[in-house]
């Protein structure tokens, strides 16, 4: 790869990081705030922000010396799964889950062999979010990853486990296929996956697949302190199930009964 190619890729990566920064902070910001948060030099950050202003993706307040995204940013991906994003109620639904539970709410997708948090609603007040937008979690060592695995045929699961175990340098983290298959069977039956500190100390989460008929499969989750999530697991599960029914109701006439994991199996296997 030439130095020019490497520089271009680095610049593209920084553009995305800037847009994700605004999405997570949800407020205007100065050059110094952005540069400090992302760990970029101030000079190159200023140049990048000026370029985004010129292209119409950021607005610059000359008096306060702050930047903020323009309306062009949310329109970029509005064509992706329009039933959920453009015409649907997905994002308001995530906000409602956060209000109902007071916890961090996540929207994740499976990219390769990792779970990616593509949208995070932080808890209200001063509590620190339990997940960050853009962060990733391993397929085998997270409840969300195992939720996605529950939609795969057994042969595909075995193939992935053997591959990931071969790449795992820590023997204690290698997963036994038989044990995993039992857990995946339970996830299919109950329609959700949960963790209460098993994978990350103190981290708890409940996740369910988002019913959809086309596009990439997504998962909605509630993340919080492990013992709090476990103590309120029944309440959180009821909130998630109610919210998922509401978000698909405008596009689906028949009643949605959760869990329905079989809906995802053929498509997830085909796109893996």
C-alpha positions as CSV (number, residue, x, y, z in Angstrom):
1,X,0.0,0.0,0.0
2,X,1.4,3.4,-1.0
3,X,1.8,6.3,1.5
4,X,-1.0,8.1,-0.4
5,X,-3.4,5.2,0.0
6,X,-2.6,4.9,3.7
7,X,-3.2,8.6,4.2
8,X,-6.5,8.4,2.4
9,X,-7.7,5.5,4.5
10,X,-6.6,7.3,7.7
11,X,-8.5,10.4,6.7
12,X,-11.7,8.4,5.9
13,X,-11.4,6.7,9.3
14,X,-11.1,10.0,11.0
15,X,-14.2,11.4,9.2
16,X,-16.2,8.5,10.6
17,X,-14.8,8.9,14.1
18,X,-15.8,12.6,14.0
19,X,-19.4,11.8,13.0
20,X,-19.6,9.0,15.6
21,X,-18.3,11.5,18.2
22,X,-21.2,13.8,17.6
23,X,-23.6,11.0,17.6
24,X,-22.5,9.9,21.0
25,X,-22.1,13.3,22.6
26,X,-25.2,14.9,21.0
27,X,-24.0,18.4,21.4
28,X,-21.9,21.1,19.7
29,X,-18.1,20.9,20.1
30,X,-15.0,22.9,19.6
31,X,-11.9,21.8,17.7
32,X,-10.0,21.2,20.9
33,X,-12.8,19.1,22.4
34,X,-12.9,16.9,19.4
35,X,-9.2,16.6,19.0
36,X,-8.7,15.8,22.7
37,X,-11.5,13.2,22.8
38,X,-10.3,11.4,19.6
39,X,-6.6,11.9,20.3
40,X,-5.9,13.7,17.0
41,X,-3.5,16.7,16.4
42,X,-5.3,20.0,16.6
43,X,-4.0,21.2,13.2
44,X,-5.2,18.1,11.3
45,X,-8.5,18.1,13.2
46,X,-9.1,21.7,12.2
47,X,-8.4,20.9,8.6
48,X,-10.7,17.9,8.6
49,X,-13.6,19.9,10.2
50,X,-13.2,22.7,7.7
51,X,-13.4,20.1,4.9
52,X,-16.6,18.6,6.4
53,X,-18.1,22.1,6.7
54,X,-17.3,22.8,3.0
55,X,-19.0,19.5,2.0
56,X,-22.1,20.4,4.0
57,X,-21.9,17.7,6.7
58,X,-21.0,20.1,9.6
59,X,-22.0,23.6,10.5
60,X,-19.6,26.1,12.1
61,X,-20.7,28.7,14.5
62,X,-18.1,31.5,14.1
63,X,-19.1,33.3,17.3
64,X,-19.0,30.3,19.6
65,X,-16.3,28.5,17.5
66,X,-18.3,25.3,17.7
67,X,-19.2,22.6,15.2
68,X,-22.3,20.5,14.9
69,X,-23.7,18.1,12.2
70,X,-26.1,19.4,9.6
71,X,-29.3,17.6,8.4
72,X,-27.3,16.0,5.6
73,X,-25.7,13.5,8.1
74,X,-28.9,11.6,9.1
75,X,-30.0,11.5,5.5
76,X,-26.9,9.5,4.5
77,X,-28.2,6.1,5.6
78,X,-31.9,6.8,5.5
79,X,-32.4,4.3,2.6
80,X,-31.0,1.4,4.6
81,X,-33.9,-0.7,6.0
82,X,-36.4,2.2,5.6
83,X,-39.1,0.2,7.4
84,X,-37.1,0.6,10.6
85,X,-35.2,3.9,10.1
86,X,-36.9,6.2,7.6
87,X,-40.6,5.1,8.1
88,X,-40.3,3.1,11.3
89,X,-40.0,3.8,15.0
90,X,-36.7,2.1,15.8
91,X,-34.8,5.0,17.3
92,X,-37.7,6.4,19.3
93,X,-38.2,2.9,20.6
94,X,-34.6,2.7,21.9
95,X,-35.1,6.0,23.6
96,X,-38.3,4.7,25.2
97,X,-36.5,1.6,26.5
98,X,-33.9,3.8,28.1
99,X,-36.6,6.0,29.8
100,X,-38.4,3.0,31.1
101,X,-35.4,1.2,32.5
102,X,-32.9,4.0,33.3
103,X,-30.2,1.8,31.7
104,X,-27.9,2.0,28.7
105,X,-29.7,0.7,25.6
106,X,-27.8,-0.8,22.6
107,X,-28.5,-1.5,19.0
108,X,-26.0,-4.0,17.6
109,X,-25.2,-5.7,14.3
110,X,-22.9,-8.7,13.5
111,X,-20.0,-7.6,11.3
112,X,-17.7,-10.5,10.4
113,X,-17.1,-12.4,13.6
114,X,-17.7,-9.5,16.0
115,X,-20.7,-7.8,17.5
116,X,-20.6,-4.0,16.8
117,X,-22.6,-1.5,18.8
118,X,-23.9,0.8,16.0
119,X,-26.1,2.9,18.3
120,X,-26.1,3.5,22.0
121,X,-28.6,5.4,24.2
122,X,-26.8,6.4,27.4
123,X,-28.7,6.3,30.7
124,X,-30.1,9.6,32.0
125,X,-28.4,11.5,34.7
126,X,-24.8,11.2,35.7
127,X,-24.5,7.4,35.3
128,X,-21.7,6.3,33.0
129,X,-23.0,4.3,29.9
130,X,-22.2,0.6,30.1
131,X,-21.4,0.5,26.4
132,X,-20.0,2.9,23.8
133,X,-20.9,3.4,20.2
134,X,-18.5,1.7,17.8
135,X,-17.3,-0.7,20.4
136,X,-17.1,-4.4,19.6
137,X,-17.6,-7.6,21.5
138,X,-16.5,-11.2,20.7
139,X,-18.9,-13.6,19.1
140,X,-18.3,-16.4,21.6
141,X,-17.8,-14.4,24.7
142,X,-20.9,-12.1,24.9
143,X,-24.6,-12.7,25.2
144,X,-25.2,-10.7,22.1
145,X,-22.8,-12.8,20.1
146,X,-24.4,-16.0,21.3
147,X,-27.8,-14.6,20.4
148,X,-26.6,-14.2,16.8
149,X,-25.2,-17.7,16.9
150,X,-28.5,-19.1,18.0
151,X,-29.8,-18.3,14.5
152,X,-27.2,-20.4,12.8
153,X,-27.6,-24.2,11.9
154,X,-25.6,-26.5,14.2
155,X,-23.0,-27.3,11.5
156,X,-22.2,-23.6,11.0
157,X,-21.9,-23.1,14.8
158,X,-19.5,-26.0,15.0
159,X,-17.4,-24.6,12.2
160,X,-17.2,-21.1,13.8
161,X,-16.4,-22.5,17.2
162,X,-13.5,-24.6,15.8
163,X,-12.2,-21.6,13.9
164,X,-12.4,-19.2,16.9
165,X,-11.0,-21.7,19.3
166,X,-8.0,-22.3,17.0
167,X,-7.3,-18.5,17.0
168,X,-7.8,-18.2,20.8
169,X,-4.4,-17.9,22.6
170,X,-5.8,-18.4,26.1
171,X,-6.8,-22.0,26.6
172,X,-9.3,-21.2,29.3
173,X,-11.3,-19.1,26.9
174,X,-11.8,-21.9,24.4
175,X,-15.4,-22.9,24.2
176,X,-16.7,-26.5,24.2
177,X,-19.1,-27.1,21.4
178,X,-21.4,-29.3,23.4
179,X,-21.9,-26.8,26.2
180,X,-22.5,-24.0,23.7
181,X,-25.1,-26.0,21.8
182,X,-27.1,-26.5,25.0
183,X,-27.0,-22.7,25.7
184,X,-28.0,-21.8,22.1
185,X,-30.9,-24.2,22.3
186,X,-32.1,-22.4,25.4
187,X,-31.7,-19.0,23.7
188,X,-33.8,-20.2,20.8
189,X,-36.5,-21.4,23.1
190,X,-36.7,-18.3,25.3
191,X,-36.1,-15.8,22.5
192,X,-33.4,-13.7,24.3
193,X,-29.9,-14.0,25.6
194,X,-28.6,-12.6,28.9
195,X,-25.3,-12.3,30.8
196,X,-24.7,-11.3,34.5
197,X,-21.0,-10.9,34.8
198,X,-19.9,-14.2,33.1
199,X,-18.0,-12.6,30.3
200,X,-17.0,-9.2,31.8
201,X,-16.8,-8.6,35.5
202,X,-19.8,-6.5,36.7
203,X,-21.3,-6.2,33.2
204,X,-24.9,-7.4,32.7
205,X,-27.1,-7.3,29.6
206,X,-30.2,-8.7,28.0
207,X,-30.6,-8.8,24.3
208,X,-33.2,-9.9,21.7
209,X,-33.2,-10.0,18.0
210,X,-35.2,-7.3,16.2
211,X,-37.9,-8.9,14.0
212,X,-37.4,-7.8,10.4
213,X,-38.1,-9.2,7.0
214,X,-35.2,-7.8,5.0
215,X,-31.8,-6.3,5.5
216,X,-29.2,-7.0,8.2
217,X,-30.3,-8.6,11.4
218,X,-30.0,-6.3,14.4
219,X,-30.3,-6.9,18.1
220,X,-31.7,-4.6,20.8
221,X,-30.1,-4.8,24.3
222,X,-30.2,-3.3,27.8
223,X,-26.9,-3.1,29.5
224,X,-26.1,-2.2,33.2
225,X,-24.5,-3.4,36.4
226,X,-24.7,-7.2,36.4
227,X,-26.6,-7.6,39.7
228,X,-29.1,-4.9,38.8
229,X,-29.8,-6.4,35.4
230,X,-30.3,-9.8,37.0
231,X,-32.6,-8.5,39.7
232,X,-34.8,-6.7,37.2
233,X,-34.5,-9.3,34.4
234,X,-38.2,-10.1,34.2
235,X,-39.0,-6.4,34.0
236,X,-36.4,-5.7,31.4
237,X,-37.5,-8.6,29.3
238,X,-41.1,-7.4,29.3
239,X,-39.9,-3.9,28.3
240,X,-37.9,-5.3,25.4
241,X,-40.6,-7.5,24.1
242,X,-43.2,-4.8,24.3
243,X,-41.0,-2.4,22.5
244,X,-40.1,-4.8,19.7
245,X,-43.8,-5.5,19.0
246,X,-44.4,-1.8,18.8
247,X,-41.6,-1.0,16.4
248,X,-42.7,-3.6,13.8
249,X,-46.4,-3.1,14.1
250,X,-46.8,-0.4,11.4
251,X,-45.1,-2.7,8.8
252,X,-46.6,-6.0,9.8
253,X,-50.3,-6.8,9.9
254,X,-50.2,-10.1,11.8
255,X,-49.5,-10.2,15.5
256,X,-45.8,-10.8,16.3
257,X,-45.1,-13.5,18.8
258,X,-41.7,-13.5,20.4
259,X,-39.5,-15.5,20.3
260,X,-39.4,-16.3,16.6
261,X,-35.8,-17.2,16.1
262,X,-36.4,-19.4,13.0
263,X,-37.2,-16.2,11.0
264,X,-33.6,-15.3,11.0
265,X,-31.8,-18.6,10.5
266,X,-31.9,-19.0,6.7
267,X,-30.9,-15.4,6.0
268,X,-28.1,-15.2,8.7
269,X,-26.6,-18.5,7.3
270,X,-26.7,-17.2,3.8
271,X,-24.9,-13.9,4.6
272,X,-22.4,-15.3,7.1
